[in-house]
Amino acid sequence: MVTRETSISAGLSSLGLDAYQDAAPKLAEYAELVATIGRRLGLIGESEVSRIVPRHILESCALLPFIGEAASFVDVGPGAGFPGIPLCIASGAPVILIESRARAAGFLRDAVTRLKLRADVAQSPAETAGRGELRESADVVVARAVAPPAVALELTLPLAKVGGSVCLLVGPSAETAREGVDRAATRLGGARPAYHSVEVPGISARSWVMIVGKVAQTPERYPRRPGVPRRRPLGGDVTGVV
């Protein structure tokens, strides 16, 4: 019988992540929490339950080579915990999960407690967190499907320290909006984005990772107040979300 743990273990091997095999049992435990409690709370759809391993667990783990030896990281808008919780489980690095929705934040706190993770949950809009104590504090900031790329950069880059980076899972159309995304990155203190494609076992389409180094402090006026980045994207980009 193929279990979630077996599928995760095989998937990690396919991704060249055999060094993280010890994490497979806890990743499978987390997948079960998402499939049961997370589904009941409406954080994941019924149709997604069968795809939890490839589409959510393994795609999140595909970021492991890109976050390097980060001492800590922040996940913006994780919802049911992707990609932050799988990355925390696999890497062992502490994570702060910034989630604005009360229901999702409650699930994340419960999952962190049950799995005994080195993680904290901050229930807050990303824009508010980016102007508070977490501003320019993280080695790496990650996000998946939080917003189109230019918007996501305004939600994430203010949280990264100079010398750190932002690592985003984006849709394949993100490359077609490069000019706008480049403008947004520059205005926020970021380097020119680099794009990498990743083949995740069990997913037919390639996954895309966008990496932006933090090379200068983010100007004080960013991020703008909650809701404004989505209404008026810095780069004029409204496509490319995964």
C-alpha positions in Angstrom: 0.0 0.0 0.0 1.3 3.4 -1.0 1.1 5.8 2.0 1.5 9.5 2.1 4.8 9.0 3.8 6.0 6.7 1.1 4.9 9.1 -1.6 6.7 12.0 0.1 9.8 10.0 0.5 9.8 9.0 -3.2 9.1 12.6 -4.2 12.0 14.0 -2.1 14.3 11.5 -3.9 13.0 12.6 -7.3 13.7 16.2 -6.4 17.2 15.4 -5.4 16.4 16.0 -1.7 17.5 12.7 -0.1 19.2 14.7 2.6 15.8 15.5 4.0 14.3 12.0 4.1 14.1 12.1 7.9 11.4 14.7 7.5 9.0 12.4 5.6 7.1 11.1 8.6 6.4 14.5 10.1 5.5 15.9 6.6 3.0 13.0 6.3 1.6 13.9 9.7 1.2 17.5 8.6 -0.5 16.4 5.3 -3.0 14.5 7.4 -3.8 17.6 9.5 -4.4 19.6 6.3 -6.5 16.8 4.7 -8.8 16.5 7.8 -8.9 19.7 10.0 -7.7 22.0 7.2 -10.4 20.7 4.8 -13.2 21.0 7.4 -12.1 24.6 8.0 -12.3 25.4 4.3 -8.5 26.0 4.0 -8.2 23.4 1.3 -10.8 22.2 -1.2 -12.1 18.7 -1.4 -10.6 18.2 -4.8 -7.1 19.2 -3.4 -7.0 16.4 -0.8 -5.8 13.8 -3.4 -3.1 16.3 -4.5 -1.8 17.3 -1.1 1.5 15.5 -1.5 2.6 16.6 -5.0 0.9 20.0 -5.3 1.4 21.2 -1.8 4.0 19.2 0.2 6.5 18.5 -2.5 6.2 21.8 -4.3 6.9 23.6 -1.0 9.9 21.4 -0.4 11.2 22.2 -3.9 12.2 25.6 -2.4 14.7 24.0 -0.1 17.7 24.4 -2.4 16.8 28.1 -2.8 16.6 29.0 0.9 20.1 27.7 1.6 21.3 27.7 5.1 18.9 30.4 6.3 19.0 30.9 10.1 15.3 31.9 10.0 12.6 32.8 7.5 9.2 34.3 7.1 6.2 33.0 5.1 3.7 35.6 4.0 0.1 34.4 3.5 0.6 30.7 4.1 -3.1 29.8 4.4 -3.0 26.2 5.5 0.8 26.5 5.9 2.4 26.3 2.4 5.2 26.6 1.8 6.4 27.6 5.3 5.5 24.6 7.4 7.0 22.0 5.1 10.1 24.1 4.8 10.3 24.4 8.6 9.8 20.6 9.1 12.4 19.7 6.5 15.1 22.4 7.2 14.6 22.7 11.0 15.0 26.5 10.6 12.5 28.6 12.6 9.7 30.3 10.7 7.3 33.2 11.3 4.0 32.6 9.5 2.2 35.9 8.7 -1.5 35.2 8.1 -4.3 37.7 8.1 -7.3 35.4 8.3 -8.3 34.3 11.8 -9.5 30.8 10.8 -6.2 30.1 9.0 -4.1 31.6 11.8 -5.9 29.3 14.3 -5.2 26.2 12.2 -1.6 27.2 11.9 -1.2 27.6 15.7 -2.8 24.2 16.2 -0.5 22.5 13.6 2.6 24.2 15.1 1.6 22.9 18.6 0.7 19.4 17.4 3.9 19.0 15.4 6.1 20.8 17.9 7.6 23.1 15.3 10.0 26.0 15.8 7.4 28.4 14.4 5.3 31.4 15.4 2.1 32.7 13.9 1.5 36.4 13.4 -2.1 37.2 12.6 -1.7 40.4 10.6 -1.9 41.8 7.1 1.5 41.5 5.4 1.5 45.3 4.8 1.1 45.9 8.6 3.8 43.4 9.4 6.1 45.0 6.9 6.0 48.2 8.8 6.4 46.7 12.3 9.0 44.8 14.3 9.5 42.2 11.6 10.6 44.8 9.0 13.9 43.9 7.4 14.5 41.1 9.9 14.4 37.9 7.9 17.2 36.0 6.1 14.7 34.7 3.6 11.0 35.5 2.9 8.9 32.9 1.1 5.4 33.0 -0.4 3.2 31.0 -2.7 0.1 32.2 -4.5 -0.2 35.2 -2.2 -0.5 37.7 -5.1 0.8 38.5 -8.6 4.6 38.9 -8.5 4.9 42.7 -8.4 2.3 42.8 -5.6 3.9 39.9 -3.8 7.2 41.7 -3.8 5.7 44.7 -2.0 4.3 42.3 0.6 7.6 40.4 1.1 10.7 42.5 0.3 10.2 44.9 3.2 10.5 41.9 5.6 13.9 40.8 4.2 17.1 42.1 5.7 19.7 43.6 3.4 21.8 40.7 2.2 18.8 38.4 2.5 16.3 37.3 -0.2 12.8 36.7 -1.3 11.9 33.3 -2.7 8.5 33.1 -4.4 6.6 30.3 -6.1 5.0 31.9 -9.1 3.1 31.0 -12.3 4.9 30.5 -15.6 3.4 33.7 -17.0 5.5 35.7 -14.4 8.4 35.8 -16.9 6.2 37.6 -19.5 5.7 40.4 -17.0 9.4 40.8 -16.3 9.6 44.5 -17.0 7.0 45.4 -14.4 8.4 43.0 -11.9 11.9 44.4 -12.4 10.6 47.9 -11.7 8.8 46.8 -8.5 11.9 45.0 -7.2 14.2 48.0 -7.8 11.8 50.4 -6.0 11.6 48.1 -3.0 15.4 47.6 -2.6 15.6 44.4 -4.5 18.0 43.1 -7.2 16.8 42.0 -10.6 14.7 38.8 -10.2 16.1 35.5 -11.3 13.7 32.7 -12.5 14.2 29.0 -12.1 11.9 26.1 -13.3 11.4 23.0 -11.2 9.9 19.7 -12.1 7.8 18.4 -9.2 6.9 14.8 -9.4 3.1 14.4 -9.8 2.6 17.8 -11.3 2.3 18.0 -15.1 3.3 21.7 -15.4 6.7 23.0 -14.3 6.8 25.0 -11.1 8.6 28.4 -11.2 10.6 30.0 -8.5 11.5 33.7 -8.5 14.4 34.8 -6.4 15.0 38.4 -5.5 18.1 39.4 -3.5 17.7 42.4 -1.0 20.4 44.8 -1.9 19.2 48.0 -0.2 16.8 49.1 2.5 13.2 49.4 1.4 12.0 53.0 1.3 9.9 53.9 4.4 6.8 54.5 2.3 6.6 50.8 1.4 4.7 48.7 2.0 1.7 50.9 1.5 -1.4 50.5 3.6 -3.4 47.2 3.4 -5.1 46.7 0.1 -3.3 49.4 -1.8 -0.5 47.1 -3.3 -3.2 44.9 -4.9 -5.2 47.9 -6.2 -2.2 49.7 -7.5 0.7 47.3 -8.2 4.1 49.0 -8.4 5.0 47.4 -11.7 1.6 47.5 -13.2 1.7 43.6 -13.1 -1.6 41.8 -12.6 -0.6 38.3 -13.9 1.7 35.5 -13.0 0.2 34.2 -9.8 0.6 30.5 -9.5 
